[in-house]
Amino acid sequence: MKKIILASIVLAGFFSGCSDFLEENPKSGIPKEDAFESSTLVYVNTVATIYSSFQNYLYGSTDNIHYLQEFSSDSWILPGRGADWVDGGKHQAMFLHSYDVGHGTVATTWNQLYEVIGKCNTSIDDLQEFIDAGGEDFLLEYQYEVRTIRAIFYYFLADIFGRVPLVTSSQTTMSEVAQSSRSEVYQFALDELIEAIPYLASAKCQNSGLYYGRMTKAVGYMAIAKLALNSPVFTKDNWTDGTLVGGIDKVAPWVTEQGKNIQITLDGTTRNAWETVIYCQQKIAEEGYSLQPNFIDNFTKTNDSSVENIWTQPSDGTTYLVENYNQKRTLHSQHAGAYNVEGWNGACSTVEQMLVFGYGTENQDPRLDMTFFHGEISVNGQVLPSGLGDGKNLVYNPMSVIVNFEPTDDDYTMKMAGARLAKYEIDNTTSDDLYHNNDKVYWRYADALLMAAEAKIRLGQSGDMEVNMVRDRVGASSKSGVTLKDILDERMMEFSYEGMRRQDQVRFGTYAEAIADRYVGVKHDRSAGDYPDDKTGYTTVFPIPQTVIQLNTNLTQNAGY
């Protein structure tokens, strides 16, 4: 598989995708017949090239889905540290939900998602030509693999932007692009995945065979589970009527009832949304996935052998050059320097997240120490200095972070505020500290278990077993009578910085609510804009970038922007 993906990087130039939203159709640089003359070349030019095209678009880079999901949530923040990390207020605006139609990261994410979809459409259409000409069976399997990728990217679009163009052909022109409702995009992604499941391989994503990092049955079932879990949100075309804001007690009954009424036919049987989630978790287990005995092993430099990681993106600093800013963006320069890597002293946990983890209490969750650097920092037994020339040690203070510090604020307090990401093992073995041996983890079996637990609770059943499987693995005390609030907190502690917190909050009705770090009147740089205290739910989706609307007048802006 490494050789195949490496070949795709070399040959990707033969099929180039459009860089702007549907501005042009991808074209081949060599005769199509030559590019399709063997199964390997077919894979390289229609499948592998797509995987390599989105290597920095989902997680770990500077502007992508992960940034939108985490830094707009109650878990993570890029605070303005005096003159550092203000950048026109864009990071603080993301956290304060004052993002607007001109926010750069929102626009970049939109363009990235549609770039991949455009390449998928081209591959699907090219494969169809050869299927129609009587091509071999593997062509259909490759086509369904690409259709699965495209469906997952439409799932991302439905989640983040709501109302988006649903484009399924490489021949679609700008004048033909129309805007589909959120429910239509959800249904398309779901139908595509349901149809693709029988054609996806029963194989593991681990570095042990041909399907390392690829779409498999388990990935397909996980994507369906995600769609089913969020179906009450995704099928609601008017999300600005106040239904999705106001906290768990207000929103949960509506979400729960909607999920009972939504019907999904999968593998020949019709189930409601919550039953579908439970069924998908069972199918993923049948595919051989289970909890990795050691939580941290999912994120080490050798995490490509984890039995828990359902969908990953291969990364090794040599063959798979995948950007990963995780450590660089969070660690203080003195701390990173001790590992011979670079640190930008930026991203950190919110106070709210520390409260959920029970920081400093007798009930502190064991995953806090597995997920964060906090307190006095030492490397190889050596306590690190602050690097500020003040004689003090490097001590991360989880409870002192605020949205914006003033340049006149105490320098030590400003630089040391916030617990930092420790989840991914620091890798200093590669030639460039932007690239790491840690594979990026998108979906894990622990997520499937906690989704099933949530679904059971919404059906009036007990989710204790699944929750305690996850908690027992890290040595946390068992729970009984688990509630939806417990599930939301458990998901924060298990999946912190894994790119799903905003989505969870929207489903539970807490996304727009004030928290310890974000409230009306919170101190911040004026360039960021005020926290809007959204009572309608308009901030639960992002605005469609103004540049996109200017490019295509068929599109209209999401309500509230």
C-alpha positions in Angstrom: 0.0 0.0 0.0 2.8 2.4 0.7 4.1 1.9 -2.8 0.7 2.5 -4.2 0.1 5.7 -2.3 3.7 6.9 -3.1 3.0 6.3 -6.7 -0.2 8.4 -6.5 1.8 11.3 -5.2 4.1 11.1 -8.2 1.3 10.5 -10.7 -1.3 12.8 -9.2 -0.4 15.5 -11.7 -2.0 13.4 -14.5 -5.4 14.2 -13.0 -5.5 17.7 -11.5 -8.5 19.0 -9.6 -10.0 22.5 -9.6 -8.7 24.8 -6.9 -11.7 27.0 -6.9 -15.3 26.0 -6.2 -16.4 24.2 -9.4 -14.6 26.7 -11.5 -13.3 24.2 -13.9 -13.4 20.5 -14.6 -10.3 18.3 -13.8 -8.5 17.2 -17.0 -6.1 14.4 -17.8 -2.5 15.2 -18.8 -2.1 11.8 -20.4 -4.4 9.7 -22.6 -7.1 8.2 -20.3 -6.6 4.8 -21.8 -3.0 4.7 -20.7 -3.9 5.8 -17.2 -6.4 2.9 -17.0 -4.4 0.1 -18.5 -3.9 -1.8 -15.3 -5.7 -2.2 -11.9 -2.7 -0.5 -10.2 -2.9 2.5 -12.5 -6.6 2.7 -12.1 -6.3 2.8 -8.4 -3.5 5.4 -8.5 -5.4 7.7 -10.8 -8.9 7.4 -9.4 -8.6 6.5 -5.7 -5.1 7.0 -4.2 -4.8 10.5 -5.7 -8.0 11.5 -3.8 -6.6 10.3 -0.5 -3.4 12.2 -1.0 -5.4 15.3 -2.0 -7.1 15.8 1.4 -4.1 14.8 3.6 -4.1 18.3 5.3 -7.8 19.2 5.0 -9.4 17.3 7.9 -7.1 17.4 11.0 -3.9 18.8 12.4 -3.3 21.7 9.9 -4.0 25.4 10.4 -7.3 25.9 8.5 -9.7 23.0 8.2 -12.6 21.1 9.6 -10.8 20.2 12.8 -10.1 23.9 13.5 -13.8 24.8 13.1 -15.0 21.9 15.2 -12.6 22.4 18.2 -11.9 26.1 18.4 -15.5 27.1 18.1 -16.5 24.7 20.9 -16.3 24.9 24.7 -13.1 22.8 24.8 -10.2 24.5 23.0 -9.2 28.1 22.5 -6.5 30.1 20.7 -6.3 33.0 23.1 -4.8 36.4 22.2 -1.5 36.4 24.2 -0.7 40.1 24.0 0.7 40.6 20.5 0.6 36.9 19.7 -2.3 34.9 18.2 -4.6 37.9 17.6 -4.3 37.9 13.8 -7.0 40.3 13.3 -9.2 38.6 15.9 -10.0 35.6 13.7 -9.1 32.9 16.3 -11.0 34.7 19.1 -13.9 35.3 16.7 -14.1 31.6 16.1 -14.3 30.9 19.9 -16.8 33.8 20.5 -19.0 32.7 17.6 -18.7 36.1 16.0 -17.4 34.6 12.8 -18.8 36.2 9.7 -19.1 35.7 5.9 -15.5 36.9 5.5 -13.8 34.6 8.0 -10.7 33.1 6.3 -10.8 29.7 7.8 -14.5 29.2 7.0 -13.8 30.0 3.3 -10.7 27.8 3.2 -12.6 24.9 4.6 -15.5 25.3 2.1 -13.0 25.3 -0.8 -11.1 22.3 0.5 -14.3 20.2 0.8 -15.5 21.0 -2.6 -12.0 20.5 -4.2 -12.1 16.9 -2.9 -15.7 16.4 -4.1 -14.8 17.7 -7.5 -12.0 15.2 -7.8 -14.3 12.4 -6.6 -16.8 13.3 -9.3 -14.2 13.2 -12.0 -13.0 9.8 -10.8 -16.5 8.4 -10.5 -17.3 9.6 -14.0 -14.0 8.2 -15.5 -14.6 4.8 -13.8 -18.2 4.8 -15.2 -16.9 5.1 -18.7 -14.9 1.9 -18.3 -17.6 0.1 -16.4 -20.0 0.9 -19.3 -17.4 -0.5 -21.7 -17.4 -3.8 -20.0 -14.6 -3.3 -17.5 -13.6 -5.7 -14.8 -15.4 -6.0 -11.4 -12.7 -4.1 -9.5 -13.7 -0.9 -11.3 -17.1 -1.0 -9.6 -15.4 -1.6 -6.2 -13.1 1.4 -6.8 -16.1 3.5 -7.8 -17.9 2.7 -4.6 -14.8 3.5 -2.5 -14.7 7.0 -4.1 -18.4 7.4 -3.7 -17.9 6.6 0.1 -15.3 9.4 0.3 -17.6 11.8 -1.5 -20.5 10.9 0.8 -18.4 11.5 3.9 -17.3 14.9 2.6 -21.0 15.8 2.0 -21.7 14.7 5.6 -19.0 17.3 6.6 -20.7 19.9 4.5 -24.2 19.2 5.9 -22.8 19.4 9.4 -20.8 22.6 9.0 -22.7 24.7 6.4 -26.2 23.2 6.2 -27.5 24.3 2.9 -25.0 23.6 0.2 -24.8 22.7 -3.5 -25.2 19.0 -4.2 -22.9 18.3 -7.2 -22.5 14.8 -8.4 -21.0 15.1 -11.9 -17.7 16.4 -13.2 -19.6 18.0 -16.1 -21.7 20.4 -14.0 -21.1 24.0 -14.9 -21.3 27.0 -12.6 -24.6 28.1 -14.1 -26.1 24.8 -13.2 -25.1 24.7 -9.6 -28.1 25.0 -7.2 -28.4 25.0 -3.5 -29.8 21.9 -1.8 -31.5 21.9 1.6 -29.7 20.4 4.5 -32.0 17.4 4.7 -31.4 16.7 1.0 -27.6 16.6 1.5 -28.0 14.4 4.5 -30.2 12.0 2.6 -27.9 11.9 -0.4 -24.9 11.1 1.8 -26.8 8.4 3.7 -28.2 6.8 0.5 -24.7 6.7 -1.0 -23.2 5.0 2.0 -26.0 2.5 2.3 -25.6 1.5 -1.3 -21.8 1.4 -1.0 -21.6 -0.9 2.1 -21.8 -4.2 0.2 -18.9 -3.2 -2.1 -16.5 -2.0 0.7 -13.8 -4.4 1.8 -14.0 -6.2 5.1 -10.5 -5.2 6.0 -8.6 -3.1 8.6 -7.3 0.4 8.2 -4.1 -0.6 10.2 -0.7 -0.7 8.5 -1.0 -4.4 7.8 -2.3 -4.7 4.3 -3.8 -3.1 1.2 -6.5 -1.1 3.0 -4.3 1.0 5.3 -6.1 4.3 5.7 -8.7 3.5 3.1 -12.5 3.2 3.1 -13.7 -0.1 4.5 -16.9 -1.6 5.7 -16.2 -0.4 9.2 -15.6 3.2 8.0 -18.9 3.0 6.0 -20.8 1.8 9.1 -19.2 4.5 11.2 -20.2 7.2 8.7 -23.8 5.9 8.7 -23.8 5.9 12.5 -22.6 9.5 12.5 -25.3 10.5 10.1 -28.0 8.6 12.1 -26.8 10.1 15.4 -27.1 13.6 14.1 -30.1 13.0 11.8 -32.5 15.1 14.0 -30.2 18.1 13.4 -29.4 17.3 9.7 -33.0 16.8 8.7 -34.1 20.1 10.3 -34.0 22.7 7.5 -35.0 25.6 9.7 -32.4 25.5 12.5 -33.0 29.2 13.5 -36.3 28.7 15.3 -34.7 28.2 18.7 -35.2 24.4 18.8 -31.4 23.6 18.9 -30.4 26.1 21.6 -31.1 26.4 25.3 -29.2 23.5 26.9 -29.7 19.8 27.2 -32.9 19.8 29.2 -34.6 21.9 26.5 -33.1 20.3 23.4 -32.7 16.7 24.3 -36.4 15.7 24.3 -36.9 17.1 20.8 -33.8 15.4 19.5 -34.7 12.1 21.1 -38.2 12.1 19.7 -37.1 13.1 16.2 -34.6 10.3 16.2 -37.3 7.8 17.0 -39.3 9.0 14.1 -36.5 9.0 11.5 -36.5 5.7 9.6 -33.3 4.3 7.9 -33.2 1.1 5.9 -29.8 -0.6 6.1 -28.8 -4.1 5.1 -32.4 -4.9 4.3 -34.0 -3.9 7.6 -35.7 -0.6 8.6 -34.8 0.9 12.0 -35.1 4.3 13.6 -32.1 6.5 13.9 -31.1 5.4 17.4 -31.5 1.7 16.5 -29.4 2.3 13.4 -26.6 3.7 15.6 -26.6 0.6 17.8 -26.7 -1.7 14.8 -23.7 0.1 13.2 -21.7 -0.3 16.4 -22.4 -4.0 16.4 -21.4 -4.3 12.8 -18.1 -2.5 13.5 -17.4 -4.9 16.3 -18.0 -7.8 13.9 -15.4 -6.3 11.6 -12.9 -6.9 14.4 -12.6 -3.5 16.1 -12.3 -3.2 19.9 -10.8 -0.9 22.5 -7.1 -0.7 22.5 -6.0 -1.8 26.0 -4.0 1.4 26.5 -5.8 4.6 25.6 -2.5 6.4 24.7 -1.5 3.7 22.2 -4.1 5.2 19.8 -1.9 8.3 19.4 1.7 7.2 19.7 4.3 7.1 16.9 3.4 3.5 16.4 -0.4 4.0 16.4 -0.8 2.4 13.0 -1.2 -0.9 14.7 -4.1 0.1 17.0 -7.1 -2.3 17.0 -9.3 0.7 17.9 -8.6 3.2 15.2 -11.3 2.7 12.5 -10.3 5.5 10.1 -6.8 7.0 10.1 -4.6 9.0 7.8 -1.2 7.4 7.3 1.7 9.6 8.3 5.3 8.7 8.7 7.4 11.8 7.8 8.8 10.1 4.7 6.3 8.4 2.4 3.2 10.1 3.9 4.1 13.8 4.3 1.0 14.9 6.2 1.1 18.2 8.0 0.5 18.0 11.8 0.5 21.3 13.8 -0.7 19.7 17.0 2.4 20.0 19.1 3.8 23.0 17.3 0.6 25.1 17.8 0.2 24.3 21.5 3.7 23.9 23.2 5.7 26.8 24.6 9.0 27.2 22.8 11.0 26.2 25.8 9.0 23.0 26.1 9.1 22.1 22.4 12.8 23.0 22.3 13.5 20.3 24.9 12.3 17.8 22.3 14.2 19.5 19.5 11.0 20.7 17.8 9.4 24.1 17.4 6.7 25.5 19.6 4.4 28.4 19.0 2.8 28.7 22.5 -0.8 29.1 21.3 -3.7 26.6 21.6 -4.8 25.4 25.0 -7.7 24.0 26.9 -10.5 26.2 28.1 -11.3 26.5 31.8 -14.7 24.9 31.0 -13.0 21.8 29.9 -10.8 21.6 32.9 -13.9 21.8 35.1 -15.5 18.9 33.3 -12.3 16.8 33.7 -12.4 17.7 37.5 -9.0 19.4 37.4 -7.5 19.6 40.9 -10.3 17.7 42.6 -10.3 14.3 44.2 -12.5 13.1 41.2 -10.1 14.3 38.5 -10.5 12.0 35.4 -7.4 9.9 34.6 -7.5 11.1 31.0 -6.6 14.6 32.1 -3.0 13.6 32.6 -3.1 11.5 29.3 -4.5 14.4 27.3 -2.8 17.5 28.7 0.5 19.0 29.8 -0.2 21.0 33.0 1.6 22.3 36.0 5.4 22.4 36.2 7.0 20.9 33.1 10.0 18.7 33.1 11.6 16.7 30.3 13.9 13.7 31.0 13.8 14.6 34.7 14.9 18.2 34.0 12.6 21.0 35.1 12.3 23.6 32.3 12.8 27.3 32.8 10.2 29.8 31.6 12.6 31.3 29.1 11.4 34.8 30.1 14.6 35.6 32.0 12.6 35.9 35.3 14.2 32.9 37.0 10.8 31.1 37.1 10.1 27.6 35.9 7.8 26.7 33.0 4.4 26.0 34.7 1.2 25.7 32.6 -1.7 27.1 34.6 -5.0 25.5 33.3 -7.2 27.9 35.1 -5.7 31.3 34.1 -6.6 31.3 30.4 -8.8 34.1 29.0 -10.0 35.0 25.5 -7.5 37.9 25.2 -4.7 39.2 27.3 -3.5 42.8 27.0 0.1 43.5 26.0 0.4 45.2 29.4 -0.7 42.1 31.3 1.9 40.1 33.3 4.1 38.4 30.7 4.5 35.2 32.8 0.7 34.8 33.4 0.0 35.4 29.7 2.6 33.0 28.3 1.8 30.2 30.8 -2.0 30.3 30.7 -3.8 27.1 29.7 -3.2 23.3 29.7 -1.5 22.1 26.5 -2.1 19.2 24.2 -0.2 16.0 25.2 -2.5 13.4 23.5 -0.3 12.8 20.5 3.1 11.5 21.4 5.8 14.1 20.4 7.8 12.9 17.5 11.3 14.4 16.9 12.6 11.6 14.7 11.6 13.1 11.4 13.6 15.6 9.3 10.9 18.2 9.6 8.9 18.7 12.8 5.8 19.5 10.7 5.6 15.8 9.8 5.2 13.0 12.3 5.0 9.2 12.5 1.7 9.4 14.4 -1.1 8.6 12.0 -4.0 11.1 12.3 -6.9 9.5 14.0 -10.4 10.4 12.6 -12.7 7.7 14.1 -12.2 5.2 16.9 -14.2 2.3 18.3 -14.6 4.2 21.6 -16.7 6.7 19.6 -18.9 3.9 18.3 -19.4 2.6 21.8 -20.4 6.0 23.2 -22.6 6.7 20.3 -24.4 3.4 21.0 -24.7 4.3 24.7 -26.3 7.7 23.8 -28.7 5.9 21.4 -29.7 3.5 24.0 -30.4 6.2 26.6 -32.5 8.1 24.0 -34.5 4.8 23.6 -35.1 4.6 27.3 -32.5 1.9 27.8 -29.3 1.8 29.8 -26.0 2.9 28.3 -24.0 2.0 31.4 -22.2 -1.0 29.8 -20.7 0.9 26.9 -19.8 3.9 28.9 -18.1 1.8 31.6 -16.1 -0.1 28.9 -14.6 3.2 27.9 -14.1 4.4 31.5 -12.7 1.1 32.7 -10.0 1.2 30.0 -8.5 4.3 31.6 -9.0 3.4 35.2 -11.9 5.8 35.8 -14.6 4.8 38.3 -17.7 3.0 36.9 -21.0 4.8 36.6 -24.6 3.7 36.9 -27.7 5.4 35.6 -25.7 7.3 32.9 -27.6 10.4 31.7 -27.3 12.3 28.4 -25.3 15.0 30.4 -22.9 12.2 31.4 -22.5 11.2 27.8 -21.7 14.7 26.7 -19.1 15.1 29.4 -17.7 11.6 28.7 -17.3 12.5 25.0 -15.3 15.6 26.0 -13.0 13.6 28.2 -12.5 10.8 25.7 -12.3 12.7 22.4 -10.8 16.1 23.4 -9.1 17.6 20.3 -10.3 14.9 18.0 -12.4 17.2 15.9 -16.0 16.5 17.0 -16.8 18.7 19.9 -18.9 21.3 18.1 -21.0 18.7 16.5 -21.7 17.0 19.8 -22.6 20.4 21.4 -25.1 21.2 18.6 -26.8 17.8 19.0 -27.1 18.3 22.8 -28.2 22.0 22.6 -25.2 23.5 24.4 -23.2 25.0 21.5 -24.6 28.5 21.8 -24.7 28.6 25.6 -22.5 30.7 27.8 -19.7 28.9 29.5 -17.0 29.8 32.0 -14.8 31.3 29.3 -17.4 32.8 27.0 -20.3 35.0 28.1 -21.8 38.4 27.4 -19.3 41.0 28.3 -16.3 38.7 28.4 -13.0 40.6 28.0 -11.6 40.3 24.4 -9.9 42.2 21.6 -12.5 44.4 19.8 -11.3 43.1 16.4 -12.9 39.8 17.3 -16.4 41.0 17.7 -18.8 40.3 20.6 -20.2 37.0 21.7 -23.7 37.1 20.1 -25.6 35.1 22.8 -27.5 33.4 20.1 -31.1 32.5 21.0 -32.2 31.3 17.6 -29.5 28.8 16.6 -28.1 30.5 13.6 -24.5 30.1 14.8 -24.9 26.3 14.9 -23.9 26.4 11.2 -21.2 28.6 9.7 -21.9 31.3 7.1 -21.4 30.5 3.4 -18.3 32.4 2.4 -19.0 35.7 0.8 -16.5 34.9 -2.0 -18.6 31.8 -2.9 -21.8 33.7 -3.1 -20.2 36.4 -5.2 -18.9 33.7 -7.6 -22.3 32.0 -7.9 -25.4 34.2 -7.6 -27.6 31.0 -7.4 -26.6 30.6 -3.8 -28.1 32.5 -0.8 -26.6 33.1 2.6 -27.5 31.1 5.7 -30.0 32.9 8.0 -28.5 35.2 10.6 -25.4 36.3 8.6 
